[in-house]
Amino acid sequence: MLFDLNLAISAATKAGALILNYFESEYEIHEKGFHNPVTTADYVADQSIKETLMKNRPDYGWLSEETVDSLERLKKRKVWIVDPLDGTKEFIEGVPNFVVSIALVDDGYPVIGVLYNPVTKELFTAAKNEGAYLNETSIKCSSKENLSEMVMLTSRSELRKGLWSPYKNIFHKLNPVGSVAYKLGLTAAAKADIFASLRPKNEWDICAGNCIINEAGGKLIDLKGKRVIFNRETTLIHRGLIAGEKSAVDKTLTILT
């Protein structure tokens, strides 16, 4: 476990350094779909991470946002799940709300999670039953009694579209942050009290953050109250998500469903 954690940290920090070479510089931008951009930095980071991880663990499976998927991974018990640059829109805008996200799942459960913001140098790490850390300092999810005291991290686009308008007076503050993975890391580190999304997310958006949330004393569930099982044939999670300290998640679920 420790070897895999250190391997993921090495891959994430190396990819982060490569991403910084492109940040606020020149690179190509393509559209994979509507409002779904990808840049040279995404591809370069993906190649670097895959080379590092699969060279050392060739028997593990591989799932990444920027790699053509192979269902061979479904035959593997242990699978790397990677988003080489989560928060590409923010990266393009010059907003430092993006991270490298690397997770390892064992039989569908996240056992390693690493998030690295190369601009702020924030390194969130966790391994199953070993706790969660931000730059080697132990972190725990925030615990507050009332929703009216809680700061929620949510998506900039969801706020712009008015999806959170019915709930704006329930929470103390709705704080927009770019990357889904980064929001999960910040929530695990008690920089906010809760994370929630009302829109579908992919496995690579949340897997590393899920591990970090778990090890920080919290949980991540969908809007049906179920935990997410990873390395599925269909990687999209349709139901929306909530993460944070366990009782805060339960209280938020009652409001959103």
URDADA-V896436 format. One record per backbone hydrogen bond with DSSP energy under -0.5 kcal/mol. CO is the residue of the C=O (numbers start at 1). NH is the residue of the N-H. Records with the same first field share a line. If there is no record, write none. Layout:
CO = NH + NH
//
This chain:
1 = 5
2 = 6
3 = 7
4 = 8
5 = 9
6 = 10
7 = 11
8 = 12
9 = 13
10 = 14
11 = 15
12 = 16
13 = 17
14 = 18
15 = 19
16 = 20
17 = 21
18 = 21 + 22
19 = 22 + 23
22 = 25
28 = 40
30 = 32 + 38
33 = 36
36 = 32 + 33
38 = 30
39 = 43
40 = 44
41 = 45
42 = 46
43 = 47
44 = 48
45 = 49
46 = 50
47 = 51
48 = 52
49 = 53
50 = 54
51 = 55
52 = 56
53 = 57
57 = 60
61 = 80
63 = 82
64 = 67
70 = 73
71 = 74
72 = 75
73 = 76
77 = 107
78 = 61
79 = 105
80 = 63
81 = 103
82 = 65
83 = 86 + 101
85 = 87
86 = 99
87 = 91
88 = 92
89 = 93
90 = 94 + 95
91 = 94
94 = 96
95 = 97
97 = 179
99 = 86
100 = 116
101 = 83
102 = 114
103 = 81
104 = 111 + 112
105 = 79 + 107
106 = 109
108 = 230
109 = 106
111 = 128
112 = 104
113 = 126
114 = 102
115 = 124
116 = 100 + 118
117 = 121 + 122
121 = 123
122 = 117 + 124
123 = 135
124 = 115
125 = 133
126 = 113
127 = 130
131 = 127
132 = 139
133 = 125
134 = 137
136 = 138
137 = 134
146 = 149
147 = 150 + 172
150 = 152 + 172 + 173
151 = 193 + 194
152 = 154 + 175
153 = 196
154 = 177
155 = 159
156 = 160
157 = 161
158 = 163 + 164
159 = 162
162 = 165
164 = 167 + 168
165 = 168
167 = 170 + 171
173 = 152 + 175
174 = 176
175 = 154
179 = 183
180 = 184
181 = 185
182 = 186
183 = 187
184 = 188
185 = 189
186 = 191 + 192
187 = 142 + 190
192 = 142
193 = 245
194 = 153
195 = 243
197 = 241
201 = 237
202 = 205 + 206
203 = 206 + 207
206 = 210
207 = 211
208 = 212
209 = 213
210 = 214
211 = 215
212 = 216
213 = 216 + 218
214 = 217
215 = 132
216 = 141
217 = 246
219 = 244
221 = 242
222 = 225
226 = 222
233 = 235
235 = 203
236 = 238
237 = 201
240 = 223
241 = 197
242 = 221
243 = 195
244 = 219
245 = 249
246 = 250
247 = 251
248 = 252
249 = 253
250 = 254
251 = 255
252 = 255 + 256
253 = 257
//
